[in-house]
Amino acid sequence: DPARSPAAEARRRELARLAWPEAAGTTPEQREALELAVRHRLTPRAVAAVLGLQPGSARELLAAAACEVERTRAALAVVETGDCATVGRLTGAPQVLLSSALRR
């Protein structure tokens, strides 16, 4: 089962360490899928069953959510280092929740 591979387990552990502000750019559906996968430790197949999705759709949803989390992480890192004047000017604060529109 690919959901039980060492790489999948490592990714699940990494996502479990998230401070949820990093998931702020996700859609409600993505956030729910992340909650199920990370906090409740459900496999993508189980997430699909809970959400009423096909397993492939649940995997795609989780992958898209993970991409959004990574984008937010990168944007927050830029804001925290203060190396981007444009982002600093837009946010006006070193600690900020970035919407998906602001991250792009």
Biopython code that builds the backbone (N, CA, C, O; Angstrom):
import numpy as np
from Bio.PDB.StructureBuilder import StructureBuilder

atoms = [
    (1, "ASP", "N", (0.846, -1.191, 0.000)),
    (1, "ASP", "CA", (0.000, 0.000, 0.000)),
    (1, "ASP", "C", (0.885, 1.246, 0.000)),
    (1, "ASP", "O", (1.657, 1.446, 0.938)),
    (2, "PRO", "N", (0.789, 2.095, -1.043)),
    (2, "PRO", "CA", (1.622, 3.295, -1.121)),
    (2, "PRO", "C", (1.383, 4.267, 0.036)),
    (2, "PRO", "O", (2.281, 5.025, 0.401)),
    (3, "ALA", "N", (0.182, 4.251, 0.612)),
    (3, "ALA", "CA", (-0.109, 5.159, 1.732)),
    (3, "ALA", "C", (0.678, 4.786, 2.977)),
    (3, "ALA", "O", (0.801, 5.597, 3.894)),
    (4, "ARG", "N", (1.209, 3.576, 3.024)),
    (4, "ARG", "CA", (1.979, 3.110, 4.180)),
    (4, "ARG", "C", (3.484, 3.081, 3.907)),
    (4, "ARG", "O", (4.253, 2.597, 4.738)),
    (5, "SER", "N", (3.904, 3.590, 2.762)),
    (5, "SER", "CA", (5.324, 3.585, 2.424)),
    (5, "SER", "C", (6.088, 4.496, 3.378)),
    (5, "SER", "O", (5.496, 5.386, 3.988)),
    (6, "PRO", "N", (7.398, 4.282, 3.513)),
    (6, "PRO", "CA", (8.195, 5.164, 4.377)),
    (6, "PRO", "C", (8.089, 6.634, 3.971)),
    (6, "PRO", "O", (8.045, 7.511, 4.834)),
    (7, "ALA", "N", (8.050, 6.907, 2.678)),
    (7, "ALA", "CA", (7.932, 8.299, 2.223)),
    (7, "ALA", "C", (6.587, 8.891, 2.632)),
    (7, "ALA", "O", (6.519, 10.043, 3.061)),
    (8, "ALA", "N", (5.520, 8.107, 2.502)),
    (8, "ALA", "CA", (4.192, 8.596, 2.892)),
    (8, "ALA", "C", (4.123, 8.829, 4.392)),
    (8, "ALA", "O", (3.532, 9.809, 4.845)),
    (9, "GLU", "N", (4.720, 7.938, 5.160)),
    (9, "GLU", "CA", (4.741, 8.112, 6.618)),
    (9, "GLU", "C", (5.553, 9.345, 7.007)),
    (9, "GLU", "O", (5.159, 10.089, 7.904)),
    (10, "ALA", "N", (6.679, 9.564, 6.339)),
    (10, "ALA", "CA", (7.500, 10.747, 6.628)),
    (10, "ALA", "C", (6.719, 12.019, 6.300)),
    (10, "ALA", "O", (6.755, 12.985, 7.062)),
    (11, "ARG", "N", (6.019, 12.020, 5.175)),
    (11, "ARG", "CA", (5.212, 13.181, 4.782)),
    (11, "ARG", "C", (4.094, 13.412, 5.797)),
    (11, "ARG", "O", (3.817, 14.553, 6.167)),
    (12, "ARG", "N", (3.457, 12.341, 6.245)),
    (12, "ARG", "CA", (2.385, 12.462, 7.237)),
    (12, "ARG", "C", (2.926, 13.052, 8.538)),
    (12, "ARG", "O", (2.282, 13.905, 9.150)),
    (13, "ARG", "N", (4.112, 12.598, 8.961)),
    (13, "ARG", "CA", (4.718, 13.146, 10.187)),
    (13, "ARG", "C", (5.040, 14.627, 10.014)),
    (13, "ARG", "O", (4.830, 15.430, 10.924)),
    (14, "GLU", "N", (5.557, 14.982, 8.825)),
    (14, "GLU", "CA", (5.878, 16.388, 8.563)),
    (14, "GLU", "C", (4.620, 17.247, 8.621)),
    (14, "GLU", "O", (4.619, 18.309, 9.243)),
    (15, "LEU", "N", (3.559, 16.792, 7.978)),
    (15, "LEU", "CA", (2.313, 17.548, 7.992)),
    (15, "LEU", "C", (1.730, 17.635, 9.397)),
    (15, "LEU", "O", (1.103, 18.635, 9.749)),
    (16, "ALA", "N", (1.932, 16.593, 10.202)),
    (16, "ALA", "CA", (1.410, 16.597, 11.571)),
    (16, "ALA", "C", (2.082, 17.668, 12.418)),
    (16, "ALA", "O", (1.502, 18.138, 13.397)),
    (17, "ARG", "N", (3.296, 18.055, 12.051)),
    (17, "ARG", "CA", (4.016, 19.090, 12.806)),
    (17, "ARG", "C", (3.595, 20.504, 12.415)),
    (17, "ARG", "O", (4.080, 21.479, 12.990)),
    (18, "LEU", "N", (2.710, 20.615, 11.457)),
    (18, "LEU", "CA", (2.294, 21.932, 10.978)),
    (18, "LEU", "C", (1.668, 22.763, 12.083)),
    (18, "LEU", "O", (0.915, 22.265, 12.920)),
    (19, "ALA", "N", (1.999, 24.014, 12.059)),
    (19, "ALA", "CA", (1.207, 24.988, 12.801)),
    (19, "ALA", "C", (0.087, 25.328, 11.832)),
    (19, "ALA", "O", (0.374, 25.745, 10.710)),
    (20, "TRP", "N", (-1.140, 25.172, 12.202)),
    (20, "TRP", "CA", (-2.225, 25.278, 11.238)),
    (20, "TRP", "C", (-2.334, 26.623, 10.537)),
    (20, "TRP", "O", (-3.003, 26.687, 9.506)),
    (21, "PRO", "N", (-1.721, 27.713, 11.023)),
    (21, "PRO", "CA", (-1.719, 28.917, 10.185)),
    (21, "PRO", "C", (-1.100, 28.647, 8.811)),
    (21, "PRO", "O", (-1.411, 29.341, 7.844)),
    (22, "GLU", "N", (-0.240, 27.660, 8.726)),
    (22, "GLU", "CA", (0.368, 27.313, 7.438)),
    (22, "GLU", "C", (-0.656, 26.719, 6.477)),
    (22, "GLU", "O", (-0.418, 26.675, 5.270)),
    (23, "ALA", "N", (-1.773, 26.270, 6.991)),
    (23, "ALA", "CA", (-2.822, 25.715, 6.136)),
    (23, "ALA", "C", (-3.887, 26.755, 5.807)),
    (23, "ALA", "O", (-4.936, 26.416, 5.260)),
    (24, "ALA", "N", (-3.624, 28.017, 6.135)),
    (24, "ALA", "CA", (-4.623, 29.073, 5.946)),
    (24, "ALA", "C", (-4.998, 29.281, 4.485)),
    (24, "ALA", "O", (-6.110, 29.726, 4.202)),
    (25, "GLY", "N", (-4.116, 28.977, 3.559)),
    (25, "GLY", "CA", (-4.410, 29.181, 2.145)),
    (25, "GLY", "C", (-5.181, 28.052, 1.499)),
    (25, "GLY", "O", (-5.505, 28.124, 0.314)),
    (26, "THR", "N", (-5.479, 27.016, 2.253)),
    (26, "THR", "CA", (-6.207, 25.887, 1.683)),
    (26, "THR", "C", (-7.701, 26.183, 1.632)),
    (26, "THR", "O", (-8.211, 27.017, 2.380)),
    (27, "THR", "N", (-8.386, 25.488, 0.742)),
    (27, "THR", "CA", (-9.844, 25.604, 0.678)),
    (27, "THR", "C", (-10.439, 24.838, 1.858)),
    (27, "THR", "O", (-9.752, 24.020, 2.470)),
    (28, "PRO", "N", (-11.699, 25.091, 2.182)),
    (28, "PRO", "CA", (-12.319, 24.317, 3.273)),
    (28, "PRO", "C", (-12.255, 22.807, 3.029)),
    (28, "PRO", "O", (-12.024, 22.038, 3.962)),
    (29, "GLU", "N", (-12.457, 22.384, 1.782)),
    (29, "GLU", "CA", (-12.394, 20.954, 1.469)),
    (29, "GLU", "C", (-10.973, 20.412, 1.675)),
    (29, "GLU", "O", (-10.797, 19.324, 2.222)),
    (30, "GLN", "N", (-9.961, 21.171, 1.237)),
    (30, "GLN", "CA", (-8.570, 20.751, 1.444)),
    (30, "GLN", "C", (-8.241, 20.682, 2.926)),
    (30, "GLN", "O", (-7.586, 19.745, 3.382)),
    (31, "ARG", "N", (-8.699, 21.685, 3.681)),
    (31, "ARG", "CA", (-8.420, 21.720, 5.116)),
    (31, "ARG", "C", (-9.055, 20.520, 5.817)),
    (31, "ARG", "O", (-8.446, 19.915, 6.700)),
    (32, "GLU", "N", (-10.286, 20.180, 5.416)),
    (32, "GLU", "CA", (-10.954, 19.024, 6.011)),
    (32, "GLU", "C", (-10.190, 17.741, 5.695)),
    (32, "GLU", "O", (-10.016, 16.887, 6.565)),
    (33, "ALA", "N", (-9.739, 17.609, 4.458)),
    (33, "ALA", "CA", (-8.961, 16.431, 4.076)),
    (33, "ALA", "C", (-7.662, 16.362, 4.869)),
    (33, "ALA", "O", (-7.270, 15.286, 5.321)),
    (34, "LEU", "N", (-6.983, 17.511, 5.044)),
    (34, "LEU", "CA", (-5.760, 17.540, 5.852)),
    (34, "LEU", "C", (-6.038, 17.142, 7.293)),
    (34, "LEU", "O", (-5.283, 16.374, 7.889)),
    (35, "GLU", "N", (-7.122, 17.665, 7.850)),
    (35, "GLU", "CA", (-7.494, 17.306, 9.226)),
    (35, "GLU", "C", (-7.650, 15.796, 9.356)),
    (35, "GLU", "O", (-7.135, 15.189, 10.295)),
    (36, "LEU", "N", (-8.356, 15.202, 8.417)),
    (36, "LEU", "CA", (-8.586, 13.759, 8.472)),
    (36, "LEU", "C", (-7.285, 12.978, 8.321)),
    (36, "LEU", "O", (-7.043, 12.012, 9.046)),
    (37, "ALA", "N", (-6.452, 13.402, 7.375)),
    (37, "ALA", "CA", (-5.206, 12.677, 7.110)),
    (37, "ALA", "C", (-4.167, 12.881, 8.201)),
    (37, "ALA", "O", (-3.471, 11.942, 8.587)),
    (38, "VAL", "N", (-4.064, 14.107, 8.696)),
    (38, "VAL", "CA", (-2.988, 14.438, 9.627)),
    (38, "VAL", "C", (-3.407, 14.214, 11.070)),
    (38, "VAL", "O", (-2.767, 13.457, 11.801)),
    (39, "ARG", "N", (-4.450, 14.856, 11.465)),
    (39, "ARG", "CA", (-4.847, 14.789, 12.876)),
    (39, "ARG", "C", (-5.482, 13.455, 13.248)),
    (39, "ARG", "O", (-5.310, 12.962, 14.363)),
    (40, "HIS", "N", (-6.223, 12.873, 12.294)),
    (40, "HIS", "CA", (-6.886, 11.600, 12.579)),
    (40, "HIS", "C", (-6.149, 10.410, 11.974)),
    (40, "HIS", "O", (-6.566, 9.262, 12.133)),
    (41, "ARG", "N", (-5.045, 10.698, 11.277)),
    (41, "ARG", "CA", (-4.166, 9.671, 10.718)),
    (41, "ARG", "C", (-4.889, 8.693, 9.783)),
    (41, "ARG", "O", (-4.625, 7.491, 9.800)),
    (42, "LEU", "N", (-5.798, 9.225, 8.975)),
    (42, "LEU", "CA", (-6.499, 8.387, 8.014)),
    (42, "LEU", "C", (-5.689, 8.283, 6.723)),
    (42, "LEU", "O", (-5.001, 9.225, 6.330)),
    (43, "THR", "N", (-5.779, 7.149, 6.086)),
    (43, "THR", "CA", (-5.142, 6.963, 4.782)),
    (43, "THR", "C", (-5.943, 7.739, 3.733)),
    (43, "THR", "O", (-7.095, 8.097, 3.978)),
    (44, "PRO", "N", (-5.346, 8.000, 2.573)),
    (44, "PRO", "CA", (-6.113, 8.662, 1.513)),
    (44, "PRO", "C", (-7.401, 7.906, 1.160)),
    (44, "PRO", "O", (-8.423, 8.526, 0.864)),
    (45, "ARG", "N", (-7.352, 6.586, 1.190)),
    (45, "ARG", "CA", (-8.555, 5.789, 0.898)),
    (45, "ARG", "C", (-9.634, 6.044, 1.954)),
    (45, "ARG", "O", (-10.812, 6.173, 1.622)),
    (46, "ALA", "N", (-9.231, 6.117, 3.218)),
    (46, "ALA", "CA", (-10.192, 6.386, 4.293)),
    (46, "ALA", "C", (-10.714, 7.820, 4.205)),
    (46, "ALA", "O", (-11.893, 8.068, 4.455)),
    (47, "VAL", "N", (-9.839, 8.762, 3.849)),
    (47, "VAL", "CA", (-10.275, 10.149, 3.649)),
    (47, "VAL", "C", (-11.332, 10.182, 2.548)),
    (47, "VAL", "O", (-12.345, 10.870, 2.674)),
    (48, "ALA", "N", (-11.095, 9.441, 1.474)),
    (48, "ALA", "CA", (-12.055, 9.372, 0.371)),
    (48, "ALA", "C", (-13.403, 8.854, 0.857)),
    (48, "ALA", "O", (-14.447, 9.396, 0.493)),
    (49, "ALA", "N", (-13.384, 7.813, 1.672)),
    (49, "ALA", "CA", (-14.634, 7.241, 2.178)),
    (49, "ALA", "C", (-15.390, 8.251, 3.041)),
    (49, "ALA", "O", (-16.606, 8.394, 2.911)),
    (50, "VAL", "N", (-14.677, 8.941, 3.911)),
    (50, "VAL", "CA", (-15.323, 9.924, 4.795)),
    (50, "VAL", "C", (-15.914, 11.077, 3.988)),
    (50, "VAL", "O", (-17.019, 11.539, 4.272)),
    (51, "LEU", "N", (-15.174, 11.538, 2.985)),
    (51, "LEU", "CA", (-15.617, 12.696, 2.199)),
    (51, "LEU", "C", (-16.516, 12.327, 1.020)),
    (51, "LEU", "O", (-17.019, 13.205, 0.320)),
    (52, "GLY", "N", (-16.717, 11.029, 0.803)),
    (52, "GLY", "CA", (-17.551, 10.594, -0.308)),
    (52, "GLY", "C", (-16.910, 10.809, -1.664)),
    (52, "GLY", "O", (-17.590, 11.115, -2.644)),
    (53, "LEU", "N", (-15.584, 10.645, -1.715)),
    (53, "LEU", "CA", (-14.823, 10.835, -2.950)),
    (53, "LEU", "C", (-14.268, 9.511, -3.443)),
    (53, "LEU", "O", (-14.212, 8.531, -2.701)),
    (54, "GLN", "N", (-13.862, 9.496, -4.694)),
    (54, "GLN", "CA", (-13.095, 8.373, -5.214)),
    (54, "GLN", "C", (-11.696, 8.463, -4.613)),
    (54, "GLN", "O", (-11.224, 9.569, -4.349)),
    (55, "PRO", "N", (-11.013, 7.332, -4.386)),
    (55, "PRO", "CA", (-9.662, 7.385, -3.797)),
    (55, "PRO", "C", (-8.696, 8.285, -4.566)),
    (55, "PRO", "O", (-7.918, 9.014, -3.951)),
    (56, "GLY", "N", (-8.733, 8.247, -5.880)),
    (56, "GLY", "CA", (-7.849, 9.104, -6.670)),
    (56, "GLY", "C", (-8.138, 10.581, -6.452)),
    (56, "GLY", "O", (-7.219, 11.399, -6.413)),
    (57, "SER", "N", (-9.402, 10.919, -6.311)),
    (57, "SER", "CA", (-9.781, 12.315, -6.051)),
    (57, "SER", "C", (-9.292, 12.768, -4.687)),
    (57, "SER", "O", (-8.857, 13.908, -4.526)),
    (58, "ALA", "N", (-9.361, 11.880, -3.706)),
    (58, "ALA", "CA", (-8.868, 12.225, -2.365)),
    (58, "ALA", "C", (-7.359, 12.433, -2.393)),
    (58, "ALA", "O", (-6.849, 13.355, -1.756)),
    (59, "ARG", "N", (-6.639, 11.583, -3.127)),
    (59, "ARG", "CA", (-5.187, 11.758, -3.245)),
    (59, "ARG", "C", (-4.858, 13.093, -3.905)),
    (59, "ARG", "O", (-3.950, 13.799, -3.466)),
    (60, "GLU", "N", (-5.595, 13.440, -4.960)),
    (60, "GLU", "CA", (-5.380, 14.729, -5.633)),
    (60, "GLU", "C", (-5.688, 15.895, -4.697)),
    (60, "GLU", "O", (-4.959, 16.888, -4.683)),
    (61, "LEU", "N", (-6.753, 15.782, -3.921)),
    (61, "LEU", "CA", (-7.128, 16.824, -2.973)),
    (61, "LEU", "C", (-6.041, 17.014, -1.922)),
    (61, "LEU", "O", (-5.672, 18.143, -1.599)),
    (62, "LEU", "N", (-5.530, 15.905, -1.391)),
    (62, "LEU", "CA", (-4.461, 15.978, -0.391)),
    (62, "LEU", "C", (-3.174, 16.536, -0.993)),
    (62, "LEU", "O", (-2.465, 17.302, -0.342)),
    (63, "ALA", "N", (-2.872, 16.157, -2.226)),
    (63, "ALA", "CA", (-1.665, 16.676, -2.884)),
    (63, "ALA", "C", (-1.786, 18.183, -3.116)),
    (63, "ALA", "O", (-0.827, 18.925, -2.901)),
    (64, "ALA", "N", (-2.959, 18.631, -3.552)),
    (64, "ALA", "CA", (-3.168, 20.067, -3.761)),
    (64, "ALA", "C", (-3.075, 20.820, -2.439)),
    (64, "ALA", "O", (-2.518, 21.917, -2.385)),
    (65, "ALA", "N", (-3.615, 20.240, -1.380)),
    (65, "ALA", "CA", (-3.540, 20.866, -0.055)),
    (65, "ALA", "C", (-2.089, 20.971, 0.395)),
    (65, "ALA", "O", (-1.679, 21.996, 0.940)),
    (66, "ALA", "N", (-1.315, 19.918, 0.170)),
    (66, "ALA", "CA", (0.102, 19.937, 0.551)),
    (66, "ALA", "C", (0.853, 21.021, -0.224)),
    (66, "ALA", "O", (1.728, 21.684, 0.332)),
    (67, "CYS", "N", (0.518, 21.205, -1.504)),
    (67, "CYS", "CA", (1.155, 22.269, -2.299)),
    (67, "CYS", "C", (0.815, 23.644, -1.737)),
    (67, "CYS", "O", (1.686, 24.509, -1.651)),
    (68, "GLU", "N", (-0.436, 23.852, -1.357)),
    (68, "GLU", "CA", (-0.837, 25.137, -0.770)),
    (68, "GLU", "C", (-0.097, 25.389, 0.536)),
    (68, "GLU", "O", (0.338, 26.509, 0.805)),
    (69, "VAL", "N", (0.044, 24.348, 1.342)),
    (69, "VAL", "CA", (0.769, 24.481, 2.609)),
    (69, "VAL", "C", (2.217, 24.874, 2.337)),
    (69, "VAL", "O", (2.759, 25.742, 3.021)),
    (70, "GLU", "N", (2.844, 24.250, 1.352)),
    (70, "GLU", "CA", (4.235, 24.576, 1.024)),
    (70, "GLU", "C", (4.362, 26.011, 0.521)),
    (70, "GLU", "O", (5.317, 26.703, 0.870)),
    (71, "ARG", "N", (3.410, 26.466, -0.297)),
    (71, "ARG", "CA", (3.438, 27.859, -0.769)),
    (71, "ARG", "C", (3.323, 28.825, 0.402)),
    (71, "ARG", "O", (4.034, 29.827, 0.466)),
    (72, "THR", "N", (2.427, 28.513, 1.321)),
    (72, "THR", "CA", (2.253, 29.378, 2.487)),
    (72, "THR", "C", (3.507, 29.370, 3.344)),
    (72, "THR", "O", (3.923, 30.417, 3.840)),
    (73, "ARG", "N", (4.114, 28.201, 3.524)),
    (73, "ARG", "CA", (5.370, 28.122, 4.283)),
    (73, "ARG", "C", (6.429, 29.023, 3.668)),
    (73, "ARG", "O", (7.109, 29.770, 4.372)),
    (74, "ALA", "N", (6.563, 28.948, 2.350)),
    (74, "ALA", "CA", (7.570, 29.763, 1.658)),
    (74, "ALA", "C", (7.264, 31.249, 1.820)),
    (74, "ALA", "O", (8.163, 32.046, 2.086)),
    (75, "ALA", "N", (6.004, 31.618, 1.660)),
    (75, "ALA", "CA", (5.629, 33.023, 1.798)),
    (75, "ALA", "C", (5.862, 33.511, 3.221)),
    (75, "ALA", "O", (6.348, 34.624, 3.420)),
    (76, "LEU", "N", (5.523, 32.696, 4.207)),
    (76, "LEU", "CA", (5.750, 33.080, 5.602)),
    (76, "LEU", "C", (7.236, 33.225, 5.897)),
    (76, "LEU", "O", (7.636, 34.101, 6.662)),
    (77, "ALA", "N", (8.049, 32.373, 5.295)),
    (77, "ALA", "CA", (9.497, 32.473, 5.502)),
    (77, "ALA", "C", (10.017, 33.804, 4.967)),
    (77, "ALA", "O", (10.870, 34.433, 5.593)),
    (78, "VAL", "N", (9.510, 34.232, 3.818)),
    (78, "VAL", "CA", (9.919, 35.520, 3.250)),
    (78, "VAL", "C", (9.481, 36.656, 4.165)),
    (78, "VAL", "O", (10.256, 37.573, 4.434)),
    (79, "VAL", "N", (8.238, 36.596, 4.643)),
    (79, "VAL", "CA", (7.730, 37.643, 5.533)),
    (79, "VAL", "C", (8.557, 37.698, 6.812)),
    (79, "VAL", "O", (8.917, 38.781, 7.274)),
    (80, "GLU", "N", (8.859, 36.531, 7.387)),
    (80, "GLU", "CA", (9.592, 36.487, 8.654)),
    (80, "GLU", "C", (11.020, 36.987, 8.529)),
    (80, "GLU", "O", (11.552, 37.579, 9.469)),
    (81, "THR", "N", (11.650, 36.760, 7.383)),
    (81, "THR", "CA", (13.023, 37.240, 7.216)),
    (81, "THR", "C", (13.060, 38.715, 6.859)),
    (81, "THR", "O", (14.095, 39.367, 6.998)),
    (82, "GLY", "N", (11.933, 39.240, 6.399)),
    (82, "GLY", "CA", (11.875, 40.655, 6.047)),
    (82, "GLY", "C", (12.640, 40.999, 4.793)),
    (82, "GLY", "O", (12.951, 42.167, 4.562)),
    (83, "ASP", "N", (12.954, 39.998, 3.968)),
    (83, "ASP", "CA", (13.756, 40.225, 2.772)),
    (83, "ASP", "C", (12.948, 40.661, 1.553)),
    (83, "ASP", "O", (13.518, 40.921, 0.493)),
    (84, "CYS", "N", (11.644, 40.742, 1.694)),
    (84, "CYS", "CA", (10.828, 41.133, 0.549)),
    (84, "CYS", "C", (10.035, 42.384, 0.916)),
    (84, "CYS", "O", (9.049, 42.318, 1.650)),
    (85, "ALA", "N", (10.483, 43.519, 0.396)),
    (85, "ALA", "CA", (9.841, 44.797, 0.720)),
    (85, "ALA", "C", (8.385, 44.823, 0.269)),
    (85, "ALA", "O", (7.533, 45.386, 0.957)),
    (86, "THR", "N", (8.095, 44.224, -0.870)),
    (86, "THR", "CA", (6.724, 44.226, -1.380)),
    (86, "THR", "C", (5.795, 43.470, -0.445)),
    (86, "THR", "O", (4.716, 43.959, -0.108)),
    (87, "VAL", "N", (6.211, 42.278, -0.024)),
    (87, "VAL", "CA", (5.374, 41.499, 0.893)),
    (87, "VAL", "C", (5.226, 42.229, 2.217)),
    (87, "VAL", "O", (4.130, 42.280, 2.775)),
    (88, "GLY", "N", (6.303, 42.789, 2.722)),
    (88, "GLY", "CA", (6.240, 43.540, 3.970)),
    (88, "GLY", "C", (5.306, 44.729, 3.879)),
    (88, "GLY", "O", (4.569, 45.027, 4.819)),
    (89, "ARG", "N", (5.339, 45.409, 2.738)),
    (89, "ARG", "CA", (4.463, 46.559, 2.521)),
    (89, "ARG", "C", (3.001, 46.110, 2.434)),
    (89, "ARG", "O", (2.112, 46.788, 2.949)),
    (90, "LEU", "N", (2.754, 44.971, 1.785)),
    (90, "LEU", "CA", (1.386, 44.464, 1.656)),
    (90, "LEU", "C", (0.819, 43.997, 2.986)),
    (90, "LEU", "O", (-0.356, 44.225, 3.276)),
    (91, "THR", "N", (1.640, 43.350, 3.790)),
    (91, "THR", "CA", (1.141, 42.770, 5.036)),
    (91, "THR", "C", (1.182, 43.749, 6.188)),
    (91, "THR", "O", (0.285, 43.743, 7.031)),
    (92, "GLY", "N", (2.199, 44.587, 6.244)),
    (92, "GLY", "CA", (2.319, 45.549, 7.323)),
    (92, "GLY", "C", (2.689, 44.946, 8.662)),
    (92, "GLY", "O", (2.679, 45.643, 9.676)),
    (93, "ALA", "N", (3.015, 43.661, 8.685)),
    (93, "ALA", "CA", (3.352, 43.006, 9.956)),
    (93, "ALA", "C", (4.233, 41.797, 9.689)),
    (93, "ALA", "O", (4.111, 41.162, 8.642)),
    (94, "PRO", "N", (5.126, 41.468, 10.631)),
    (94, "PRO", "CA", (5.984, 40.309, 10.435)),
    (94, "PRO", "C", (5.247, 38.979, 10.603)),
    (94, "PRO", "O", (5.656, 37.981, 10.008)),
    (95, "GLN", "N", (4.195, 38.938, 11.381)),
    (95, "GLN", "CA", (3.409, 37.717, 11.571)),
    (95, "GLN", "C", (2.060, 37.920, 10.897)),
    (95, "GLN", "O", (1.297, 38.807, 11.279)),
    (96, "VAL", "N", (1.770, 37.109, 9.905)),
    (96, "VAL", "CA", (0.543, 37.323, 9.141)),
    (96, "VAL", "C", (0.051, 35.998, 8.571)),
    (96, "VAL", "O", (0.849, 35.117, 8.251)),
    (97, "LEU", "N", (-1.257, 35.862, 8.447)),
    (97, "LEU", "CA", (-1.842, 34.741, 7.724)),
    (97, "LEU", "C", (-2.039, 35.206, 6.293)),
    (97, "LEU", "O", (-2.730, 36.193, 6.043)),
    (98, "LEU", "N", (-1.438, 34.503, 5.367)),
    (98, "LEU", "CA", (-1.502, 34.923, 3.972)),
    (98, "LEU", "C", (-2.587, 34.159, 3.235)),
    (98, "LEU", "O", (-2.635, 32.929, 3.285)),
    (99, "SER", "N", (-3.448, 34.879, 2.559)),
    (99, "SER", "CA", (-4.459, 34.232, 1.731)),
    (99, "SER", "C", (-3.777, 33.683, 0.485)),
    (99, "SER", "O", (-2.639, 34.042, 0.184)),
    (100, "SER", "N", (-4.471, 32.817, -0.234)),
    (100, "SER", "CA", (-3.883, 32.266, -1.454)),
    (100, "SER", "C", (-3.633, 33.372, -2.473)),
    (100, "SER", "O", (-2.657, 33.298, -3.219)),
    (101, "ALA", "N", (-4.485, 34.394, -2.529)),
    (101, "ALA", "CA", (-4.279, 35.501, -3.474)),
    (101, "ALA", "C", (-3.020, 36.290, -3.134)),
    (101, "ALA", "O", (-2.274, 36.667, -4.037)),
    (102, "LEU", "N", (-2.769, 36.546, -1.859)),
    (102, "LEU", "CA", (-1.589, 37.305, -1.452)),
    (102, "LEU", "C", (-0.306, 36.512, -1.699)),
    (102, "LEU", "O", (0.727, 37.097, -2.024)),
    (103, "ARG", "N", (-0.362, 35.181, -1.549)),
    (103, "ARG", "CA", (0.835, 34.367, -1.755)),
    (103, "ARG", "C", (1.248, 34.331, -3.208)),
    (103, "ARG", "O", (2.411, 34.045, -3.493)),
    (104, "ARG", "N", (0.373, 34.601, -4.122)),
    (104, "ARG", "CA", (0.700, 34.546, -5.547)),
    (104, "ARG", "C", (1.144, 35.882, -5.969)),
    (104, "ARG", "O", (1.475, 36.082, -7.137)),
]
sb = StructureBuilder()
sb.init_structure("model")
sb.init_model(0)
sb.init_chain("A")
sb.init_seg("    ")
for serial, (resi, resn, name, xyz) in enumerate(atoms, 1):
    if name == "N":
        sb.init_residue(resn, " ", resi, " ")
    sb.init_atom(name, np.array(xyz, "f"), 0.0, 1.0, " ", f" {name:<3s}", serial, name[0])
structure = sb.get_structure()
